[in-house]
Amino acid sequence: MKAYLCNPLSEYLRYLWNRLQNRRRFTNYDQAYMALVRRTVCGPNFRVDRYSSIDDSSIGAYSYVSHHTEIFRARIGKFCSIGPGCRIGLGTHPTDHISTSPVFFSTREQTGISFVSKDLFQESQEITIGNDVWVGANSVILDGVEIGTGAIIAAGAVVTRDVDPYAIVGGVPATRRRMRFSEAQIQHLLRSQWWDWDPEKLSRHAVEFSRASHFIDEVLGRDASTPED
C-alpha cells in the first residue's frame, strides 16, 4: 500500500510556494493562510479564504471562496459568493455495477490496490456555476450539476440536479423554494449580461443594483421595464 507522508513544515512550504505562483499569475489576487489553488484559472479581484482547496477549476472576477471549502472540477462565473464548509465536486460511484468500490472500476488505487488495468467508470464530472451565484455555508453540489446565473443555494443544501437561473433552492436533496424575480425581470437581467460590464460602468450604476425594478427601468432603459405582477 502506498504511504503518504506529510508534516506541518512541508505543508506550510507547499502553501507558500502555491501562493507565490498564483499571485504572480493573477491580478489583485488574495490567498489566505493554508489555502491551495492548483490547476485553476482565477479572474481579477478573486479571494480564497483559509484552509480551502480549489483544484482543476476556473473562477471568474469579483468572486470569493470562504474558509474550509473544497472545489474540484468546477467552472464558476463572476461575482460568485461561495460560503464556508462547502463541497463542490465530490466524485461519484457507479450504482449499476456489482460493487461500488473503486477497486473494480478505477486505476487510481484509492485503497492501495486496483483489480482493473483501465478505468471503467467516469469518477468525476464537471460542475458549472453561472455568474452572481450565492452558495450558502456547508452546501454540497454533486458532480455534473449546472447552476444558473443569479441562483441562491441555501445553507446546508445538497444539490443533486440542475438549478434554474435566479432560483432559490434548499434542503436535502435541494428543491426550488421560489424564484428571486418575475420571469420577465429574469429575462431582462440575463440579456443585460451586466457581469461583463467594465468596472467604471458597474461603479456608476452600483446604487441601482439594490432594486430589480429600478435597475431594469433606470439602467437597462424604460423600454425594458417590467409590468407589475
N, C-alpha and C positions, 0 to 999 in steps of 0.2 A: 504494500500500500504506500502511496506517495505521502511524504511528510512535508508539511508546510510550516516553516519556521518564521517567526517574526518577533520583534521586540520593540518596545516603545521608541527607542532611538531610531531604528531603521524605518519605522512607520512615520516618524516625525520628519526624517530626511526626505522620504518619498513625498510627503505633503509639501515640503518647502520647494523641492525641485518641480513638482507639478504646478504649484502656484506661480513660480518664476516663469516657467514656459508659457503658461496661459496669459499672464499679464503682459508678456511680450507680444502675444498673438492678437489679443482682443482689445477693444477700445473702451476706456473707462470701466474696467472690469474689477470686481472685488470678490475674493475667495477667502472666506473666513477660516478660522482655525480647524485643521484636520479635515477639511472638505477636499474631495478628489473629483476632478473633472477630466475625463480621459476620452479620447477619440470622439470629441464633441466640438461643434462649432457654436460659438455664442455671439449674438449681436451686441451692439453698443449698449452701455449702461445696464449690464447684467450683474446680478448679485447672487451668490450662493452662500448660505449660512453654514455654521459649524457642523462637522460630522455628517455632512451629506455626501452622497456619491452619485455622480452622473456619468454614464458610460454609453458610447456609441449612439449619440443623440445630437439634436440641434435645438437651439433655443433662441428665440427672437429678441429684439431690442426691448429695453424697458421691462424685462421680466425679472422675477426673483424666485429663488427656491429657499424655503425656510430650513431650519435645522433638522437633522436626523431623518432626512428624506432620501429615498433611493429611486433612481430613474435609470431605466435600461431600454434602449432601442425606441426612443420616443422622438417625434418631430413636433416641437412645441412652438407656437406662434409668438407674436409680440404682445407686450403688456399683460403677460400672464402672471398670476399670483399663486404659487404652489405652497401650501401650508406645511407645518411641521409634521413629521412622522408619516409622510405619505409613502406608498409603494406603487410605483408606476412601471409596469413591465416585470412580471414575476416569473415568466416562463410557464410552460404547461406540460401536461402529461396526456397520453392517449387514453381514451375511455373505451375504445372498441378493441384494443389489444387484450390478449390473455392477461398480461400483467401491466401495471402502471409503472413498474420500476424501470429507471433509465438503463439498467444493465442490459436490458433486452432491446433497446432502440437507440442508444446514444453511445458514441465513441469517446465521450468526454471523461469517462471513468469517475463519475461523481462519488462512487463508493470505493474507488481504488481499482476497479476491475470492470471490464465490459465483455459480454459474450458475443458481440457483433463486430464485424470489421468495417461497417459503414453505417451511417445514420439512417434510421428507418422512420423517423418522425421529426417534424419541424417543432423544435422545442420552444422557440420564441417567434412572435410576430410583431411587426412594428405598430406602435401606437401613434395616432395623430391627434394632436390637440390644437384647436384653432387659435385665433387671436383673442385677447382680453378674456381669458377663461380663469375663473377662480376655483381652485381645488382646495377644499377645506381640510382641516387637520385630520390626520390619521385615515385618510381615504385610501382606497385600493382601486387601481384601474388595471383591468386584466388585459392580456395581450390581444392585439388585433382590433381594439376598440377605437372608434373615431368620435371625438368630442367636438361639436360645432362651436364656432366663434360666439363669444358672449355667454356661454353656458356657465352655470354655477353648480359645483359638486358639493353637497352638504358634508359637514364633518362626519367622519366615520362611515361614509358610504362605500359600498363595494360595487363598482361599475362593471357590469358584465356584457353590456350591449351599447350600441352607438347612442349618442346623445345629440338631439337637435340643437341648432343654434339658438341661443338665448333661453334655453330651458333650464329650470332648476330641478335637480334630481337629488334624491336622498334615500337612505335605507339599505337593507341587505336582502336581496340584491336591490340596487338603486332603481327607483321608478320615478317617473315625472310627477312633481308636485304642482307646478304651474309654469306658465311662460312669463318671462320678465316684462314683455311688452306685447302690444297687439301685433297681429300678423302684418298689417300694413307698415307699422313702425319698424318691425324687424327687417322687412324688405328694404326700406329706405336706408337703414343703418348698414346692412350688408352691401348694398350698392355703393354707398359712400366710400367704403374702404378707408375710413378715417385713420386706421392704424398705419397706413402707408404715407400719411401726410408728413411734410417736413416739420422739424421742431419749431420753427418760427410760427407756422400756421397753427400747430397744436397749442402753443403758448398763447397765441392771440385769442383763441376760442375756448380756453380751458374752463372759464366760468360757465359757459353754456352747456358743458358736459353734465351738469348737475340735474338736468331735467330733460327727458327724452323729447317731449313735445316742443319744448323751447329750442332744443338743439336742431331738430328737424326743420322747424319753422324759420328760425333766425339764421342758422348756419348753412343748412343744405338748401334753403330757399323756400319761399312761400308756396311755390308750385308743388313742393313735395310734402306740404303739411298734411297731417293725418286727421280725418274727421273724428269727432268724439265717438267713443264706443257706446 
